[in-house]
């Protein structure tokens, strides 16, 4: 699918909103993240919500769909994927929230 600049801007806005609020999608955690204490998981989620260090190297498509944070010296990745509403296939149009479910996955870098 070829994306227009408007689509990219919409996807970026929707991803930022979802990442900050968790509304409108699912948040998954790998076993490495689940093994953290409740307090550490809360800190990690807070860091992901506040993440704003996007650049051309880490965000080549301008969609704000991937990031890296560090917590207590441990690198942690997060990524957003786009699925259809039934979570069976990839979304036909990630810029359209009516046909897209966003899934944010938190993982230790070693889990990636």
Backbone atoms as SQL, in Angstrom:
CREATE TABLE atoms (id INTEGER PRIMARY KEY, chain TEXT, resi INTEGER, resn TEXT, atom TEXT, x REAL, y REAL, z REAL);
INSERT INTO atoms VALUES
  (1, 'A', 1, 'UNK', 'N', 0.843, -1.184, 0.000),
  (2, 'A', 1, 'UNK', 'CA', 0.000, 0.000, 0.000),
  (3, 'A', 1, 'UNK', 'C', 0.886, 1.245, 0.000),
  (4, 'A', 2, 'UNK', 'N', 0.654, 2.117, -0.896),
  (5, 'A', 2, 'UNK', 'CA', 1.383, 3.373, -0.952),
  (6, 'A', 2, 'UNK', 'C', 0.684, 4.379, -0.044),
  (7, 'A', 3, 'UNK', 'N', 1.453, 5.044, 0.791),
  (8, 'A', 3, 'UNK', 'CA', 0.865, 5.990, 1.727),
  (9, 'A', 3, 'UNK', 'C', 1.138, 7.412, 1.297),
  (10, 'A', 4, 'UNK', 'N', 0.146, 8.241, 1.492),
  (11, 'A', 4, 'UNK', 'CA', 0.311, 9.657, 1.246),
  (12, 'A', 4, 'UNK', 'C', 0.876, 10.305, 2.497),
  (13, 'A', 5, 'UNK', 'N', 1.340, 11.532, 2.353),
  (14, 'A', 5, 'UNK', 'CA', 1.834, 12.280, 3.513),
  (15, 'A', 5, 'UNK', 'C', 0.729, 12.427, 4.552),
  (16, 'A', 6, 'UNK', 'N', -0.502, 12.653, 4.103),
  (17, 'A', 6, 'UNK', 'CA', -1.631, 12.786, 5.020),
  (18, 'A', 6, 'UNK', 'C', -1.857, 11.490, 5.788),
  (19, 'A', 7, 'UNK', 'N', -1.767, 10.334, 5.086),
  (20, 'A', 7, 'UNK', 'CA', -1.911, 9.046, 5.770),
  (21, 'A', 7, 'UNK', 'C', -0.838, 8.881, 6.841),
  (22, 'A', 8, 'UNK', 'N', 0.398, 9.202, 6.492),
  (23, 'A', 8, 'UNK', 'CA', 1.501, 9.075, 7.451),
  (24, 'A', 8, 'UNK', 'C', 1.273, 9.960, 8.667),
  (25, 'A', 9, 'UNK', 'N', 0.834, 11.180, 8.427),
  (26, 'A', 9, 'UNK', 'CA', 0.565, 12.098, 9.537),
  (27, 'A', 9, 'UNK', 'C', -0.561, 11.565, 10.418),
  (28, 'A', 10, 'UNK', 'N', -1.593, 10.996, 9.801),
  (29, 'A', 10, 'UNK', 'CA', -2.713, 10.427, 10.554),
  (30, 'A', 10, 'UNK', 'C', -2.251, 9.225, 11.358),
  (31, 'A', 11, 'UNK', 'N', -1.478, 8.340, 10.735),
  (32, 'A', 11, 'UNK', 'CA', -0.948, 7.170, 11.439),
  (33, 'A', 11, 'UNK', 'C', -0.083, 7.601, 12.610),
  (34, 'A', 12, 'UNK', 'N', 0.769, 8.581, 12.396),
  (35, 'A', 12, 'UNK', 'CA', 1.638, 9.088, 13.463),
  (36, 'A', 12, 'UNK', 'C', 0.796, 9.634, 14.618),
  (37, 'A', 13, 'UNK', 'N', -0.221, 10.422, 14.311),
  (38, 'A', 13, 'UNK', 'CA', -1.091, 10.993, 15.342),
  (39, 'A', 13, 'UNK', 'C', -1.821, 9.888, 16.107),
  (40, 'A', 14, 'UNK', 'N', -2.365, 8.908, 15.376),
  (41, 'A', 14, 'UNK', 'CA', -3.074, 7.801, 16.022),
  (42, 'A', 14, 'UNK', 'C', -2.126, 6.966, 16.884),
  (43, 'A', 15, 'UNK', 'N', -0.912, 6.729, 16.385),
  (44, 'A', 15, 'UNK', 'CA', 0.064, 5.966, 17.170),
  (45, 'A', 15, 'UNK', 'C', 0.461, 6.709, 18.437),
  (46, 'A', 16, 'UNK', 'N', 0.701, 8.002, 18.317),
  (47, 'A', 16, 'UNK', 'CA', 1.072, 8.792, 19.498),
  (48, 'A', 16, 'UNK', 'C', -0.057, 8.780, 20.530),
  (49, 'A', 17, 'UNK', 'N', -1.281, 8.950, 20.065),
  (50, 'A', 17, 'UNK', 'CA', -2.434, 8.953, 20.972),
  (51, 'A', 17, 'UNK', 'C', -2.572, 7.588, 21.660),
  (52, 'A', 18, 'UNK', 'N', -2.465, 6.521, 20.889),
  (53, 'A', 18, 'UNK', 'CA', -2.576, 5.176, 21.455),
  (54, 'A', 18, 'UNK', 'C', -1.446, 4.904, 22.445),
  (55, 'A', 19, 'UNK', 'N', -0.229, 5.258, 22.067),
  (56, 'A', 19, 'UNK', 'CA', 0.925, 5.016, 22.936),
  (57, 'A', 19, 'UNK', 'C', 0.784, 5.777, 24.253),
  (58, 'A', 20, 'UNK', 'N', 0.260, 6.965, 24.203),
  (59, 'A', 20, 'UNK', 'CA', 0.133, 7.794, 25.413),
  (60, 'A', 20, 'UNK', 'C', -1.017, 7.358, 26.314),
  (61, 'A', 21, 'UNK', 'N', -2.080, 6.803, 25.708),
  (62, 'A', 21, 'UNK', 'CA', -3.277, 6.499, 26.495),
  (63, 'A', 21, 'UNK', 'C', -3.599, 5.015, 26.586),
  (64, 'A', 22, 'UNK', 'N', -3.164, 4.232, 25.615),
  (65, 'A', 22, 'UNK', 'CA', -3.536, 2.819, 25.555),
  (66, 'A', 22, 'UNK', 'C', -4.945, 2.598, 25.042),
  (67, 'A', 23, 'UNK', 'N', -5.665, 3.680, 24.763),
  (68, 'A', 23, 'UNK', 'CA', -7.051, 3.569, 24.302),
  (69, 'A', 23, 'UNK', 'C', -7.105, 3.176, 22.829),
  (70, 'A', 24, 'UNK', 'N', -8.024, 2.283, 22.517),
  (71, 'A', 24, 'UNK', 'CA', -8.261, 1.914, 21.126),
  (72, 'A', 24, 'UNK', 'C', -7.391, 0.783, 20.618),
  (73, 'A', 25, 'UNK', 'N', -6.760, 0.041, 21.527),
  (74, 'A', 25, 'UNK', 'CA', -5.915, -1.056, 21.081),
  (75, 'A', 25, 'UNK', 'C', -5.550, -1.967, 22.232),
  (76, 'A', 26, 'UNK', 'N', -4.542, -2.776, 22.003),
  (77, 'A', 26, 'UNK', 'CA', -4.073, -3.718, 23.010),
  (78, 'A', 26, 'UNK', 'C', -2.619, -3.430, 23.343),
  (79, 'A', 27, 'UNK', 'N', -2.256, -3.646, 24.594),
  (80, 'A', 27, 'UNK', 'CA', -0.863, -3.542, 25.014),
  (81, 'A', 27, 'UNK', 'C', -0.435, -4.921, 25.486),
  (82, 'A', 28, 'UNK', 'N', 0.604, -5.453, 24.846),
  (83, 'A', 28, 'UNK', 'CA', 1.126, -6.778, 25.191),
  (84, 'A', 28, 'UNK', 'C', 2.528, -6.638, 25.771),
  (85, 'A', 29, 'UNK', 'N', 2.897, -7.603, 26.593),
  (86, 'A', 29, 'UNK', 'CA', 4.230, -7.599, 27.201),
  (87, 'A', 29, 'UNK', 'C', 4.833, -8.985, 27.055),
  (88, 'A', 30, 'UNK', 'N', 6.106, -9.021, 26.701),
  (89, 'A', 30, 'UNK', 'CA', 6.803, -10.299, 26.634),
  (90, 'A', 30, 'UNK', 'C', 7.032, -10.810, 28.057),
  (91, 'A', 31, 'UNK', 'N', 7.358, -12.094, 28.211),
  (92, 'A', 31, 'UNK', 'CA', 7.620, -12.619, 29.555),
  (93, 'A', 31, 'UNK', 'C', 8.705, -11.846, 30.314),
  (94, 'A', 32, 'UNK', 'N', 9.696, -11.323, 29.607),
  (95, 'A', 32, 'UNK', 'CA', 10.736, -10.547, 30.270),
  (96, 'A', 32, 'UNK', 'C', 10.191, -9.291, 30.927),
  (97, 'A', 33, 'UNK', 'N', 9.255, -8.631, 30.279),
  (98, 'A', 33, 'UNK', 'CA', 8.622, -7.439, 30.855),
  (99, 'A', 33, 'UNK', 'C', 7.669, -7.854, 31.971),
  (100, 'A', 34, 'UNK', 'N', 6.929, -8.927, 31.768),
  (101, 'A', 34, 'UNK', 'CA', 6.000, -9.400, 32.798),
  (102, 'A', 34, 'UNK', 'C', 6.732, -9.786, 34.078),
  (103, 'A', 35, 'UNK', 'N', 7.985, -10.205, 33.952),
  (104, 'A', 35, 'UNK', 'CA', 8.764, -10.622, 35.126),
  (105, 'A', 35, 'UNK', 'C', 9.234, -9.446, 35.973),
  (106, 'A', 36, 'UNK', 'N', 9.157, -8.231, 35.444),
  (107, 'A', 36, 'UNK', 'CA', 9.531, -7.052, 36.223),
  (108, 'A', 36, 'UNK', 'C', 8.542, -6.860, 37.368),
  (109, 'A', 37, 'UNK', 'N', 8.965, -6.165, 38.383),
  (110, 'A', 37, 'UNK', 'CA', 8.039, -5.854, 39.478),
  (111, 'A', 37, 'UNK', 'C', 6.942, -4.927, 38.969),
  (112, 'A', 38, 'UNK', 'N', 5.833, -4.877, 39.697),
  (113, 'A', 38, 'UNK', 'CA', 4.735, -3.985, 39.312),
  (114, 'A', 38, 'UNK', 'C', 5.233, -2.548, 39.179),
  (115, 'A', 39, 'UNK', 'N', 6.065, -2.129, 40.126),
  (116, 'A', 39, 'UNK', 'CA', 6.591, -0.767, 40.100),
  (117, 'A', 39, 'UNK', 'C', 7.459, -0.510, 38.884),
  (118, 'A', 40, 'UNK', 'N', 8.323, -1.456, 38.545),
  (119, 'A', 40, 'UNK', 'CA', 9.178, -1.293, 37.363),
  (120, 'A', 40, 'UNK', 'C', 8.349, -1.283, 36.077),
  (121, 'A', 41, 'UNK', 'N', 7.329, -2.158, 36.008),
  (122, 'A', 41, 'UNK', 'CA', 6.461, -2.143, 34.815),
  (123, 'A', 41, 'UNK', 'C', 5.761, -0.793, 34.685),
  (124, 'A', 42, 'UNK', 'N', 5.318, -0.247, 35.777),
  (125, 'A', 42, 'UNK', 'CA', 4.649, 1.064, 35.742),
  (126, 'A', 42, 'UNK', 'C', 5.610, 2.142, 35.252),
  (127, 'A', 43, 'UNK', 'N', 6.849, 2.091, 35.699),
  (128, 'A', 43, 'UNK', 'CA', 7.851, 3.064, 35.243),
  (129, 'A', 43, 'UNK', 'C', 8.106, 2.905, 33.756),
  (130, 'A', 44, 'UNK', 'N', 8.241, 1.666, 33.287),
  (131, 'A', 44, 'UNK', 'CA', 8.487, 1.403, 31.865),
  (132, 'A', 44, 'UNK', 'C', 7.325, 1.935, 31.028),
  (133, 'A', 45, 'UNK', 'N', 6.104, 1.643, 31.435),
  (134, 'A', 45, 'UNK', 'CA', 4.929, 2.125, 30.696),
  (135, 'A', 45, 'UNK', 'C', 4.911, 3.649, 30.676),
  (136, 'A', 46, 'UNK', 'N', 5.244, 4.269, 31.792),
  (137, 'A', 46, 'UNK', 'CA', 5.316, 5.733, 31.835),
  (138, 'A', 46, 'UNK', 'C', 6.350, 6.285, 30.875),
  (139, 'A', 47, 'UNK', 'N', 7.506, 5.636, 30.787),
  (140, 'A', 47, 'UNK', 'CA', 8.550, 6.087, 29.862),
  (141, 'A', 47, 'UNK', 'C', 8.105, 5.935, 28.407),
  (142, 'A', 48, 'UNK', 'N', 7.392, 4.865, 28.115),
  (143, 'A', 48, 'UNK', 'CA', 6.881, 4.673, 26.746),
  (144, 'A', 48, 'UNK', 'C', 5.857, 5.748, 26.421),
  (145, 'A', 49, 'UNK', 'N', 4.984, 6.048, 27.348),
  (146, 'A', 49, 'UNK', 'CA', 3.963, 7.077, 27.116),
  (147, 'A', 49, 'UNK', 'C', 4.585, 8.443, 26.842),
  (148, 'A', 50, 'UNK', 'N', 5.707, 8.732, 27.501),
  (149, 'A', 50, 'UNK', 'CA', 6.354, 10.029, 27.350),
  (150, 'A', 50, 'UNK', 'C', 7.402, 10.064, 26.233),
  (151, 'A', 51, 'UNK', 'N', 7.662, 8.938, 25.614),
  (152, 'A', 51, 'UNK', 'CA', 8.722, 8.843, 24.612),
  (153, 'A', 51, 'UNK', 'C', 8.495, 9.854, 23.485),
  (154, 'A', 52, 'UNK', 'N', 9.572, 10.585, 23.129),
  (155, 'A', 52, 'UNK', 'CA', 9.472, 11.549, 22.018),
  (156, 'A', 52, 'UNK', 'C', 10.784, 11.671, 21.247),
  (157, 'A', 53, 'UNK', 'N', 11.625, 10.670, 21.332),
  (158, 'A', 53, 'UNK', 'CA', 12.947, 10.737, 20.709),
  (159, 'A', 53, 'UNK', 'C', 12.953, 10.087, 19.323),
  (160, 'A', 54, 'UNK', 'N', 12.047, 10.512, 18.487),
  (161, 'A', 54, 'UNK', 'CA', 11.969, 9.984, 17.128),
  (162, 'A', 54, 'UNK', 'C', 12.936, 10.753, 16.238),
  (163, 'A', 55, 'UNK', 'N', 13.581, 10.041, 15.337),
  (164, 'A', 55, 'UNK', 'CA', 14.455, 10.683, 14.358),
  (165, 'A', 55, 'UNK', 'C', 14.439, 9.844, 13.075),
  (166, 'A', 56, 'UNK', 'N', 15.116, 10.321, 12.050),
  (167, 'A', 56, 'UNK', 'CA', 15.091, 9.652, 10.751),
  (168, 'A', 56, 'UNK', 'C', 15.644, 8.235, 10.830),
  (169, 'A', 57, 'UNK', 'N', 16.625, 8.001, 11.691),
  (170, 'A', 57, 'UNK', 'CA', 17.219, 6.665, 11.796),
  (171, 'A', 57, 'UNK', 'C', 16.286, 5.692, 12.519),
  (172, 'A', 58, 'UNK', 'N', 15.633, 6.145, 13.589),
  (173, 'A', 58, 'UNK', 'CA', 14.788, 5.250, 14.374),
  (174, 'A', 58, 'UNK', 'C', 13.337, 5.227, 13.895),
  (175, 'A', 59, 'UNK', 'N', 12.958, 6.173, 13.077),
  (176, 'A', 59, 'UNK', 'CA', 11.568, 6.290, 12.611),
  (177, 'A', 59, 'UNK', 'C', 11.558, 6.646, 11.126),
  (178, 'A', 60, 'UNK', 'N', 12.110, 5.771, 10.270),
  (179, 'A', 60, 'UNK', 'CA', 12.287, 6.129, 8.857),
  (180, 'A', 60, 'UNK', 'C', 10.995, 6.401, 8.104),
  (181, 'A', 61, 'UNK', 'N', 9.870, 5.835, 8.568),
  (182, 'A', 61, 'UNK', 'CA', 8.593, 6.049, 7.874),
  (183, 'A', 61, 'UNK', 'C', 7.752, 7.152, 8.515),
  (184, 'A', 62, 'UNK', 'N', 8.259, 7.725, 9.608),
  (185, 'A', 62, 'UNK', 'CA', 7.559, 8.829, 10.252),
  (186, 'A', 62, 'UNK', 'C', 6.246, 8.443, 10.905),
  (187, 'A', 63, 'UNK', 'N', 6.117, 7.187, 11.326),
  (188, 'A', 63, 'UNK', 'CA', 4.858, 6.723, 11.905),
  (189, 'A', 63, 'UNK', 'C', 4.876, 6.629, 13.431),
  (190, 'A', 64, 'UNK', 'N', 6.011, 6.875, 14.052),
  (191, 'A', 64, 'UNK', 'CA', 6.128, 6.772, 15.517),
  (192, 'A', 64, 'UNK', 'C', 5.630, 5.416, 16.002),
  (193, 'A', 65, 'UNK', 'N', 6.122, 4.347, 15.361),
  (194, 'A', 65, 'UNK', 'CA', 5.650, 3.000, 15.680),
  (195, 'A', 65, 'UNK', 'C', 6.695, 2.121, 16.354),
  (196, 'A', 66, 'UNK', 'N', 7.838, 2.682, 16.735),
  (197, 'A', 66, 'UNK', 'CA', 8.897, 1.899, 17.362),
  (198, 'A', 66, 'UNK', 'C', 9.758, 2.825, 18.203),
  (199, 'A', 67, 'UNK', 'N', 10.226, 2.312, 19.329),
  (200, 'A', 67, 'UNK', 'CA', 11.128, 3.108, 20.150),
  (201, 'A', 67, 'UNK', 'C', 11.938, 2.247, 21.083),
  (202, 'A', 68, 'UNK', 'N', 12.967, 2.855, 21.641),
  (203, 'A', 68, 'UNK', 'CA', 13.867, 2.193, 22.589),
  (204, 'A', 68, 'UNK', 'C', 13.993, 3.089, 23.813),
  (205, 'A', 69, 'UNK', 'N', 13.798, 2.502, 24.977),
  (206, 'A', 69, 'UNK', 'CA', 14.012, 3.201, 26.233),
  (207, 'A', 69, 'UNK', 'C', 14.992, 2.380, 27.054),
  (208, 'A', 70, 'UNK', 'N', 15.491, 2.946, 28.127),
  (209, 'A', 70, 'UNK', 'CA', 16.362, 2.229, 29.046),
  (210, 'A', 70, 'UNK', 'C', 15.784, 2.387, 30.443),
  (211, 'A', 71, 'UNK', 'N', 15.691, 1.262, 31.140),
  (212, 'A', 71, 'UNK', 'CA', 15.215, 1.282, 32.527),
  (213, 'A', 71, 'UNK', 'C', 16.210, 0.504, 33.382),
  (214, 'A', 72, 'UNK', 'N', 16.767, 1.166, 34.357),
  (215, 'A', 72, 'UNK', 'CA', 17.776, 0.555, 35.237),
  (216, 'A', 72, 'UNK', 'C', 18.884, -0.120, 34.438),
  (217, 'A', 73, 'UNK', 'N', 19.313, 0.532, 33.373),
  (218, 'A', 73, 'UNK', 'CA', 20.398, 0.021, 32.547),
  (219, 'A', 73, 'UNK', 'C', 19.993, -1.045, 31.548),
  (220, 'A', 74, 'UNK', 'N', 18.725, -1.419, 31.530),
  (221, 'A', 74, 'UNK', 'CA', 18.237, -2.463, 30.630),
  (222, 'A', 74, 'UNK', 'C', 17.524, -1.839, 29.435),
  (223, 'A', 75, 'UNK', 'N', 17.974, -2.130, 28.201),
  (224, 'A', 75, 'UNK', 'CA', 17.273, -1.605, 27.026),
  (225, 'A', 75, 'UNK', 'C', 15.948, -2.331, 26.814),
  (226, 'A', 76, 'UNK', 'N', 14.933, -1.550, 26.532),
  (227, 'A', 76, 'UNK', 'CA', 13.580, -2.062, 26.305),
  (228, 'A', 76, 'UNK', 'C', 13.064, -1.448, 25.007),
  (229, 'A', 77, 'UNK', 'N', 12.502, -2.300, 24.162),
  (230, 'A', 77, 'UNK', 'CA', 11.894, -1.849, 22.911),
  (231, 'A', 77, 'UNK', 'C', 10.383, -1.868, 23.054),
  (232, 'A', 78, 'UNK', 'N', 9.753, -1.007, 22.290),
  (233, 'A', 78, 'UNK', 'CA', 8.302, -1.071, 22.125),
  (234, 'A', 78, 'UNK', 'C', 8.018, -0.899, 20.646),
  (235, 'A', 79, 'UNK', 'N', 6.952, -1.528, 20.182),
  (236, 'A', 79, 'UNK', 'CA', 6.561, -1.379, 18.783),
  (237, 'A', 79, 'UNK', 'C', 5.054, -1.467, 18.666),
  (238, 'A', 80, 'UNK', 'N', 4.544, -0.805, 17.647),
  (239, 'A', 80, 'UNK', 'CA', 3.112, -0.822, 17.370),
  (240, 'A', 80, 'UNK', 'C', 2.904, -1.513, 16.035),
  (241, 'A', 81, 'UNK', 'N', 2.002, -2.482, 16.021),
  (242, 'A', 81, 'UNK', 'CA', 1.599, -3.163, 14.794),
  (243, 'A', 81, 'UNK', 'C', 0.139, -2.859, 14.526),
  (244, 'A', 82, 'UNK', 'N', -0.262, -3.031, 13.274),
  (245, 'A', 82, 'UNK', 'CA', -1.621, -2.685, 12.836),
  (246, 'A', 82, 'UNK', 'C', -2.338, -3.939, 12.353),
  (247, 'A', 83, 'UNK', 'N', -3.452, -4.262, 13.012),
  (248, 'A', 83, 'UNK', 'CA', -4.243, -5.435, 12.653),
  (249, 'A', 83, 'UNK', 'C', -5.652, -5.013, 12.254),
  (250, 'A', 84, 'UNK', 'N', -6.348, -5.938, 11.586),
  (251, 'A', 84, 'UNK', 'CA', -7.752, -5.680, 11.301),
  (252, 'A', 84, 'UNK', 'C', -8.519, -5.736, 12.629),
  (253, 'A', 85, 'UNK', 'N', -9.785, -5.409, 12.616),
  (254, 'A', 85, 'UNK', 'CA', -10.561, -5.322, 13.853),
  (255, 'A', 85, 'UNK', 'C', -10.724, -6.674, 14.545),
  (256, 'A', 86, 'UNK', 'N', -10.627, -7.773, 13.780),
  (257, 'A', 86, 'UNK', 'CA', -10.757, -9.103, 14.368),
  (258, 'A', 86, 'UNK', 'C', -9.408, -9.675, 14.812),
  (259, 'A', 87, 'UNK', 'N', -8.344, -8.924, 14.610),
  (260, 'A', 87, 'UNK', 'CA', -6.990, -9.344, 14.971),
  (261, 'A', 87, 'UNK', 'C', -6.564, -10.627, 14.243),
  (262, 'A', 88, 'UNK', 'N', -7.048, -10.759, 13.002),
  (263, 'A', 88, 'UNK', 'CA', -6.702, -11.938, 12.203),
  (264, 'A', 88, 'UNK', 'C', -5.645, -11.639, 11.153),
  (265, 'A', 89, 'UNK', 'N', -5.663, -10.430, 10.606),
  (266, 'A', 89, 'UNK', 'CA', -4.777, -10.064, 9.514),
  (267, 'A', 89, 'UNK', 'C', -4.248, -8.659, 9.756),
  (268, 'A', 90, 'UNK', 'N', -3.288, -8.255, 8.946),
  (269, 'A', 90, 'UNK', 'CA', -2.830, -6.885, 8.991),
  (270, 'A', 90, 'UNK', 'C', -3.935, -5.947, 8.525),
  (271, 'A', 91, 'UNK', 'N', -3.909, -4.732, 9.031),
  (272, 'A', 91, 'UNK', 'CA', -4.916, -3.745, 8.646),
  (273, 'A', 91, 'UNK', 'C', -4.722, -3.329, 7.194),
  (274, 'A', 92, 'UNK', 'N', -5.820, -3.194, 6.486),
  (275, 'A', 92, 'UNK', 'CA', -5.785, -2.698, 5.112),
  (276, 'A', 92, 'UNK', 'C', -5.388, -1.228, 5.065),
  (277, 'A', 93, 'UNK', 'N', -5.745, -0.478, 6.130),
  (278, 'A', 93, 'UNK', 'CA', -5.471, 0.958, 6.150),
  (279, 'A', 93, 'UNK', 'C', -5.236, 1.427, 7.589),
  (280, 'A', 94, 'UNK', 'N', -3.985, 1.425, 8.040),
  (281, 'A', 94, 'UNK', 'CA', -3.688, 1.846, 9.418),
  (282, 'A', 94, 'UNK', 'C', -4.080, 3.291, 9.729),
  (283, 'A', 95, 'UNK', 'N', -4.366, 4.083, 8.719),
  (284, 'A', 95, 'UNK', 'CA', -4.799, 5.467, 8.942),
  (285, 'A', 95, 'UNK', 'C', -6.287, 5.544, 9.285),
  (286, 'A', 96, 'UNK', 'N', -6.988, 4.422, 9.172),
  (287, 'A', 96, 'UNK', 'CA', -8.428, 4.392, 9.438),
  (288, 'A', 96, 'UNK', 'C', -8.697, 3.600, 10.718),
  (289, 'A', 97, 'UNK', 'N', -8.998, 4.292, 11.814),
  (290, 'A', 97, 'UNK', 'CA', -9.219, 3.584, 13.073),
  (291, 'A', 97, 'UNK', 'C', -10.456, 2.680, 13.039),
  (292, 'A', 98, 'UNK', 'N', -11.377, 2.911, 12.111),
  (293, 'A', 98, 'UNK', 'CA', -12.562, 2.066, 12.027),
  (294, 'A', 98, 'UNK', 'C', -12.224, 0.656, 11.539),
  (295, 'A', 99, 'UNK', 'N', -11.078, 0.514, 10.876),
  (296, 'A', 99, 'UNK', 'CA', -10.709, -0.818, 10.393),
  (297, 'A', 99, 'UNK', 'C', -9.367, -1.303, 10.952),
  (298, 'A', 100, 'UNK', 'N', -8.869, -0.630, 11.998),
  (299, 'A', 100, 'UNK', 'CA', -7.550, -0.968, 12.532),
  (300, 'A', 100, 'UNK', 'C', -7.582, -1.113, 14.051),
  (301, 'A', 101, 'UNK', 'N', -6.943, -2.174, 14.534),
  (302, 'A', 101, 'UNK', 'CA', -6.666, -2.326, 15.952),
  (303, 'A', 101, 'UNK', 'C', -5.161, -2.221, 16.123),
  (304, 'A', 102, 'UNK', 'N', -4.729, -1.295, 16.924),
  (305, 'A', 102, 'UNK', 'CA', -3.307, -1.128, 17.195),
  (306, 'A', 102, 'UNK', 'C', -2.896, -2.037, 18.342),
  (307, 'A', 103, 'UNK', 'N', -1.721, -2.642, 18.198),
  (308, 'A', 103, 'UNK', 'CA', -1.181, -3.514, 19.232),
  (309, 'A', 103, 'UNK', 'C', 0.228, -3.034, 19.558),
  (310, 'A', 104, 'UNK', 'N', 0.416, -2.584, 20.802),
  (311, 'A', 104, 'UNK', 'CA', 1.718, -2.137, 21.258),
  (312, 'A', 104, 'UNK', 'C', 2.338, -3.284, 22.060),
  (313, 'A', 105, 'UNK', 'N', 3.541, -3.673, 21.679),
  (314, 'A', 105, 'UNK', 'CA', 4.249, -4.735, 22.381),
  (315, 'A', 105, 'UNK', 'C', 5.469, -4.151, 23.082),
  (316, 'A', 106, 'UNK', 'N', 5.574, -4.418, 24.369),
  (317, 'A', 106, 'UNK', 'CA', 6.741, -4.037, 25.168),
  (318, 'A', 106, 'UNK', 'C', 7.615, -5.269, 25.327),
  (319, 'A', 107, 'UNK', 'N', 8.928, -5.109, 25.078),
  (320, 'A', 107, 'UNK', 'CA', 9.827, -6.256, 25.165),
  (321, 'A', 107, 'UNK', 'C', 11.217, -5.832, 25.600),
  (322, 'A', 108, 'UNK', 'N', 11.875, -6.717, 26.308),
  (323, 'A', 108, 'UNK', 'CA', 13.293, -6.510, 26.572),
  (324, 'A', 108, 'UNK', 'C', 13.991, -6.586, 25.237),
  (325, 'A', 109, 'UNK', 'N', 15.064, -5.827, 25.052),
  (326, 'A', 109, 'UNK', 'CA', 15.793, -5.849, 23.779),
  (327, 'A', 109, 'UNK', 'C', 16.195, -7.276, 23.429),
  (328, 'A', 110, 'UNK', 'N', 16.550, -8.070, 24.418),
  (329, 'A', 110, 'UNK', 'CA', 16.964, -9.453, 24.157),
  (330, 'A', 110, 'UNK', 'C', 15.803, -10.324, 23.681),
  (331, 'A', 111, 'UNK', 'N', 14.559, -9.877, 23.897),
  (332, 'A', 111, 'UNK', 'CA', 13.389, -10.624, 23.429),
  (333, 'A', 111, 'UNK', 'C', 13.069, -10.362, 21.966),
  (334, 'A', 112, 'UNK', 'N', 13.661, -9.315, 21.401),
  (335, 'A', 112, 'UNK', 'CA', 13.298, -8.872, 20.051),
  (336, 'A', 112, 'UNK', 'C', 13.769, -9.826, 18.996);
